[in-house]
Amino acid sequence: MHPYSALTPDTVLNALESVGLPCDGSLLALNSYENRVYLVGIADAPPRVAKFYRPQRWSDAAILEEHAFARELFEQEIPVVAPLPLAGGHTLYHAQGFRFAVFPRRGGRAPELDRPDTLQRIGRFLGRIHAVGAATPFRERPCIDIAGFGEASRDYLLEHGFLPEDLCTAWCSVVDQALDGARRCYMRAGAVASIRLHGDCHAGNVLWTDSGEMRGPHFVDFDDCRTGPAVQDLWMLLSGERAEMTHQLGEVLAGYEDFRDFDRRELHLVEALRTLRLLHYSAWLARRWGDPAFPAAFPWFNTQRYWQDRILELREQVALMDEPPLVA
């Protein structure tokens, strides 16, 4: 039995009642795999979003550090969706063996990343987020680095037998080449600063609204906030061929540098960080495979074709990491 099997609708509703939110009985599961997230109807008030954290992933101290960072950004009038302080002024609560937090409901659509003005506005807010993030360090949240995202991911997949026997040698070889390439990228970048980051700033975590108090971009889901180079929050906004990414990067930095200088040496890390994310993603799926939601949502994982594609993907990354970096 997976721990989430005990997270019944009654458990969710009772948890919110325990922090002073009278529920009207409506409950909608939202699209989330790492945690369980629900839109909950509240009597005579707007609905709230309740996030029930995956058991044993983060310590209480690490979750509270996530909350404190989001609240700090919110208090600086940066458009982030931060947890609500409810009973006793706290943001993290416990109920029937689960830890949870409550957030305001903030809808929106995917940002149009092909528009220069959209990229510049997102860049401005990222510059403000990083200006706050650089002020003090995380003490409980981990770093984005080769050891945690690369080597640990490789070791987990091998130790738990996820690689098909006939592809294991080829995969190990290309992973070693990829990690060596990432190390060279970090050497070329030199001693760049590490700051508090969103950590997972892809288009799905930046929502856009055209009206209301949150008009424009707003940033959601700081569950993966970590310490790392600023470019980690920038590169996932780039897509397409090299010329397209160069143009997109220029627009993002045009807004970003209104609020914070960007160290161009970090551009050496773009393909290295992409490579580390690819390895981390495979290991993330493997670590969660005991959760019944994962085989249902990712049926293609751990098939022969999946690992063949990952080998080809990493070979491409090995070549890309030895190319000159993007130039803004």
Protein Blocks (a to p, Z undefined) as FASTA:
>chain_A
ZZklmmcfklmmmmmmmnopacehiacddddfkbccdddddehiacdddddddehkacfk
lmmmmmmmmmmmmmnopacdddddfehhiabdceehiacddddddedddddfkbmklmmm
mmmmmmmmmmmmmmpccfkbccddfklmmmmmmmmmmmnopacfklmmmmmmmmmmmmmm
mmmmmmmnopadddddeklacfklpccdfedjkgcjddehjllgccddfklmmmmmggcj
fklmmmmmmmmmmmmmmmoccdfklmmmmmmmmmmmmmmmmmmmmmmmmpmklmmmmmmg
oiaklmmmmmmmmmmmmmmmmpccddZZ
